[in-house]
Structure formats: C-alpha cells, structure tokens
C-alpha cells in the first residue's frame, strides 16, 4: 500500500449505525427504554466499583433538576443529564457510547412526541423520583444489587407510564415525524 490510512470517529460511526438500525427495525420507544434498562443495570454494576464522588454528585444534580424543574425543557434536560451521568459513572467506553446515544434519542423523541406543558412532564417524572434517588443511594452505599433492582423498577415504571399513554404506546423510531430527531442526533 501507499502507507496512508483512514481514521474514523467512533462516535459518528456508532451513532449513524444505531440510528439506521433503529429506523429500519421499527423499534418502539418502549423497546429503547428496555434496552437502556439493560445497559443501566450493567452501568450500575460497574459504577459500584468505578464511580468517583463527582459522578454521583452529577447524578444528584440531575435528579434535583428533574424534581425541581419549572419547565418541560428543564425537566427533560435533567432526565437526559441523569441518564447520561448514570451511564458515564461506569467508566466503560463502549457502554457509554451506546448508552448515551440511546438516552439522547429517548429524551429527544419524547420531547417531540409530547410537546406538552410542565405539568405533563411533572406527572410523568414524579412517580420515578423515589427510584432515581434509590439508585444514587445504592451507588453511594456500594450496593450493586440494590442499585440494579432500583434500575429495573425505574425503567419498568417508565415503560408502564409510556405504554399507558395513547400517543407513545405505538410510537416507532421509523415514524416519519421523527426523521429530524434522528438526523440531528447523527450530526451532533
């Protein structure tokens, strides 16, 4: 060969591949949450061993933003920050790459699906507060089993809340109204 080589940005490659796969397969919002639950179970297992105090502080700040948010954008930003901080606390690169992409797509799809007021988002996120806080407490205590159980409850409640809503019950990533969300995630 000529001695030249091509480098690629792993983040761009993975997000493009994942976004395409989600669209082609017609994945539902609930399926994304269920996959994120598996990733977060693994994340908390690793976070018990690897998380630094500042990782857990970021989780607490994000949880406070969700609970104290006074607008839908503040609450959704808090959810995105919480899910991202949880995944990053594992300090596992491939898990972080895939998990943060799924967290971002989930919050952006929800934002597009539910352009509702602050009260709607409070009603959706408030019942999950206890589980978010329990995840943080379990991580601070170094209790992986308790953290995993709280993650399962958190995501189980999230799936139930969304499946109870007629707007989101049948929503699929392949829906044409979400094309701009997918495009923006790939180009970020």
N, C-alpha and C positions, 0 to 999 in steps of 0.2 A: 503494500500500500504506500500511499503518499506520506504517511506519518501524521496525517491530520485525524482529528477525532471530533465527534459531535457530543456536546453536553446538552442535557435537558434538565429543566426544572421539574423535580419530582412532584412538587405540589400541583403544578399545572397539569402534568400528565395524569396524576391520580384523580384530581377533581373532574377533568374532562371525561375520563373513562367512567368514573362513578356516575356522573350526571347523565351520560349517554345510556348507561345500563339501567338507571332508574327510570328513564323515559321509555326506553324500548320495552322493558319488562312491565311497564304499567304499575309500578309499585305504589301502594297506598300510603297515606300519611301514618296510619296505624302500624304498617309494616316498618316504616322508618323508625318509629318510636320503639318498636320491639327490638330492632337491630341495635339501636342506640342503648337499649337496656342491657343487652349482652356485652357491648363494648364498655359500658359504665360499670358493670359487675367486674369485669377484668381490670378496669381502671382503678376501682377502689381496692381491689386485692393488691395491686402494685403500690397504690398510694399509701396504704398502711405501712409499707416498708420504705418508700422513697420520698413521700411528700415532705416538703420543708414547711416550717411555720408560716412563711409568707404565702404558700399555696393555699393553706387552709384559711388564712386571712382573706385572700381573694374570694374564696367561696362564701365567707361570711358577708363580705361587702356586697357581693352579687345577690345573696339571699335577701339582705336588707333592701337592696334596690327593687327587688320584686315585691316584697311585702310593703314597702313604703312608697312605691311608685304612684305618682299622681296623674299619669297619662298612659295611654296604651303603649306609646313608644318607649317610655321609661321602663315599664314592666317587661316588654319584650326584649329590650336591651339587657335587662337584668337576667332574664331567662337564658339568653344567648351567653352572657358572661358566666353564669352559673354552670351551664353545661360544659362550656369551654374550659373553665377553671377546674372542673371535676376531672375531665379527660387529661388535661395537661399535668395535673398533680401526680399522675402515674409516671411521668418522665420516661415514656416509651414512644419513640418517634413514629412508628407506623400506626400505632393505636391513635396517637394524637392527630396524625394526618387524616385518617379516615373518620375518626370520631368528631373532630371539629368541623369537617365538611358536612357530616350528617346533622350536627347540631345547627349549623348555619342554614342549611337548606330547610330544616324543620321550622325554625323560627321565621324565616322569610316566607315560606309557604303559608304559615299560619297568619302572618301579617297580611298577606294578600287575600287569604280566604276570609278573614274576619276583620274587615276594616271597621270595627265597632268601637264603641266608646270605652273609657276607662273602667266603668262598672262591669262590662262584659269580661275584661281581662282579669279584674279582681276576682270575679266569680269563678273563673277558670283556674287561676293560680292559687288562690287562698286555701282550698282544700288540700293542696300539696305541700303547704308550708311545714307542717309537722315532719313530713318525710325528708324534706330538704334539710331541715335543722338536724334531724337524727343522723343523716349521712355525715354531716360535719362533726357532730359529737362523737360518732363512732370512729371516725378517722382520727380525731384528736386523742381518743382513748386507745387507739391502735387495735381496734376490734374489727377485724376484717369480716367476720361472719355477720355481725350486726350491720355493718356498712352495706354488705351485699344484700341482706334482707331488706334494708331500707330502700336501696336502689330498685329492687324488684317491686316493692309496694309503690314507690313513686311512679315508676313507668307504667305499672298496672293501672293505677288510678288515672294517669294521663290518657292511656288508651281508652279506658272506660268513659272518661269525660268527653273525649272527642267522638267516640262511637255513639254516644247519646245525642250528639248534635247532628241534625239532618244535613247541614252544609258540609261537614267534614267526613261523614260516615262513608261516602262513596268517592271522595276526592282521590284522584290519582295524579302522580307527578307528570304523567303523559298528557294531562288535560292542557289544551292549547292556551288557556288563560294563565298558565304558569310558565310559559316559554320565556318570558322576560326575566323571571326569577332565576331560571336555570342559566340563561345567558349571562346574567350579571355575576352569578357565582363562578362560572368558568373564567370570566375575565378579571375577577378580583385578584 
